[in-house]
């Protein structure tokens, strides 16, 4: 199961930033063919996509964000479905029908390219109209994650991208993603928040608390606090280890006591899952 904490956007035609993208510590790099590339450069960005993937190297997980319009999306997928791409990010997702069509196209292209498996999809939720359909969207078999596009989402509501607005879609995305083991990516804060480190760290903590598993970044400075915030702390690891040890020593009794608190099966399973992240 893929679980990236940090995904860093880099324009697919920006050779200067691409040269250092793999040094930034992000779990994945998103080669952006959409908003970060002007219309007049999209063809050039597609043509250079294979070289950009090679530049990032085998050690870097690569995601490609395609365009929303069908003609551009077709051209993007033709260029993107090749070895070295770990996932395709689909923007402006409002219903499952669009994802199904794109998944079918990807499967066809992957077969033609002799890939062992087609890359999975990350659905970017950028409109409030998508929220009632999240459960349906999350059921697409090819999906590996749901992500919140904070700026466009806020635009669709007609208010600035504030924590007050973005808290609810984060919660709903997390609730739709969790039962299916999908990544839930996003923060209840404007993604353009770069200099306010305290606000960014608080948003990461809030997102993790409601079930989000990672976040999107547009600047390298955003990567370290995301990686730290979405990783278990040393205290959490140590407590999980004590719970697991106590459970193993209890011969499977239904309820045990650890650190003066009652611990039952859901807590034990959560501790085991946390410890498995480091294995």
N, C-alpha and C positions, 0 to 999 in steps of 0.2 A: 504494500500500500504506500503510495507516494504521499509524503507529508513535508512540503517545503515551508520553512518559516518566512523567508524573505525572497521576493522576486523583484529584481531591479530592471526597470525599463531603460533601454538604450535604443536610440534611433538606428534602424538597420543600415542607414547610409552614413553614419557618423564614425568614420574610421578612427578618429582620435580617441573618442570615448570607448569604442569597441576594443582598442588595443589594451586598455586597462580594466575592462569590465570584469574579467575573471580574477582580478586581484582584489576586488571590493568585498569579498566574503559572503556574497549573496548565495543562497542555496540554488537559485536559478536566475538566469538572465533572460529577459524578454526582449527579443529583437522586434522592434515595433515598426510595422509597415503602415500603421494607421495615422493617429494624430501627430506623431513626431516627425512625419515625413511629408513635406509639401507635395501638392498634387503633381507639380512639374518634375518631381524627383522620384515618384513612386516606381516608374519603370526601371530606373537606374538602381533603386534599392532592391528590387526583386532580382535583377540581374546579378547583383553582388551578394545575394543571400548565402549562397554556397560558400563563398570565400569568408564571409563573416562567421559562419558556423565553424569553419576550419580554424579561423583565427582564435576563437574561444577555446578550441581544443577538446579532447575527449574527456577531460576531467571536469568540465563545466556543463551543468544541465541547461539546455537551451529550449526556450519557449518562443513561438512566433505568434505575434498578434496580427491577425489579418484585418482587412478593411470590412466595413459593414455592407457597402453596396455589392450586389451580386456579381457584377462584371469584374470589379476589383478583387472581390473575394475569390472568384475562380482563378484569376491570374496569380494571386498570392499563393493559393494552394498548389497550383502547378509548380511554383518555385520552392515551396516549403516542404512538400512531402518527399523527403529524402532522408538518408541516414543522418543521425546526429540530432534530430529534433525530438525532444522529449514530450512536447505537448503543443497543441494549437489553442490559442486564446481567441475566442469568438466575442466580438464586441456587440453592444446594443441588443443583447438577448432579452426578448420579452415573452417568448413562448417556446414550447418544446419542438414545434414543427420546424423551425429554422435549424435547430441543432440536429434534428434527425436528417434533414437534407444534407447538411454539411458533413455529418458523419458518413453518410452513404458515398459522397464524393471522395472523401478521404480514403475510405476503404478501397474504392476503385483505383485511385491513384497509387495507394500503397501496394496493391497487388501488381500493378503495372511496373512499379519500381522494384519489385521483388523484395519488399521489406518483410521481415518475419512477422510484424504486427503493425497496424496503423497507429500513429500517435493518438493519445486520448485528447479530450477537449476540456478546456476551462471556460466556463460561461461567465461573461462579464455582465453583471446586472447594473444597468445605468439608467433605469427608468422606473418610477414608482408603479407603473402598470404591470411590471413583472412580479411584484411581491405576491399577489394572490395565486400566481402560477408556479411558485418556487418548488412545491412538492412535485408537480408534473415535470418540471425542468430537471430536477434532481434524479428522476427515474431513468433518464437516458443512459443506456448501458455504457456508452463510450465516455461518459463524463468522469473526470478525476477531481474536479473542483468547481466551486462557486466563488466568484469574487465580486466585490463591491467597487464600482467606479464612482467615487464620492463626488467628484465635480459635476459630472453629467447627471447623476442621480439628483443632486441638489437643484440643478438647472430645471429638471423635469417637474420639480415641486414648486419652483419659483422663489426659493429662499437661499441664503448663503449656506455653504457646507459647514454646519456647526455640529458639535457633539449632540445637542438636543435633537436635531433632525436625524443624524446618522446612527444613533444608538439603536433605533427600532429595526432598520434594515440589517444591521449587523446581527441582532438577535435572531431575526427571521432566517437569514442565510445560515447561521450556525445551526438552527433547529432543523432546517431542511437537509443540511449536509451530514449531520452526525449519524442519523440512522443508516446511511448508505456508505459511511466510511470515507466521505469526500473531504478534501481540503475546504476550509471556509476562510477566505482571504479578504481582509479589509479592516479598517479602523474607523471609529467614530470621530473623525477629524479630517480636515482638508488635507489631501495628499500633498498640497503645496506647502505645508508647514515644514520648514527646513531649519530655521534658526531658533525656534522655541523648543529647546530640548526637553524641558520639563513637561510641556503640554503634549509633546509627542510620546514621551515615556508613559504619561498618565493614560493616553489613549490606547497604547499597547496593553497596559495592565487591564484597562476596562474591557478591551476586546477579548483578551484571554479569559477574563472572568465570565463572559457571557457565552463562551464556547468557540470563538474564532481560533483558528490554528496557525495563522500567519498573515502576512500583509504585503501589499504592493509598495514599491519605492520608486521615486523618480530622481533621487539624489543619493550618492554613496553615504552621506552622513546619516541617512535614515536606517541603514542596514544594521549596524551594531546594536542599537537599542531594540530593534525588532528581534534579532537573533537571541539576545539575552532575555527579552521579555517573554518570548514564546518557548523558551527552554525551561525545564524544571530547575528550580534553585537547588543549591546544595542542601538546604534545610528540607525541602520537599523530597529530595532523593533519600536523605537519611531517614526521614520518617517512613517513607515507603518501604525502605529496607527493613526497618524495625517491625513494621506490620507484617511483611512477608515472612520474616524469621519467626515471629510469634505465631503466625498461622501454621507454618510448617511444624512447629513444635507442639501445636495443640491437637494434633491428630484429627484435624477437620471438624472441630466443634463449631457449632453454628455462630456463636458470639464469643469474642475474646476481648481483653482489655489491653490497650497499649497507651502509654503515657497518660494514664488516668482517665482514658475515654473509652467508651464502648465501641467496638469495631465489629461490623457484620459483613456479610458477603459482598454487597456493592462496594464498600470501602476497600475490601481486600482485592477485588477485581481491579479497582482503579489504581491501587498501589502496584499491582502486577503489571498493568498496562504502562504506567509511568516508568517502571524499571526496564521494561522491554524497549523503551525508546533509546536507551543507552547500549543495548546489546547488539 
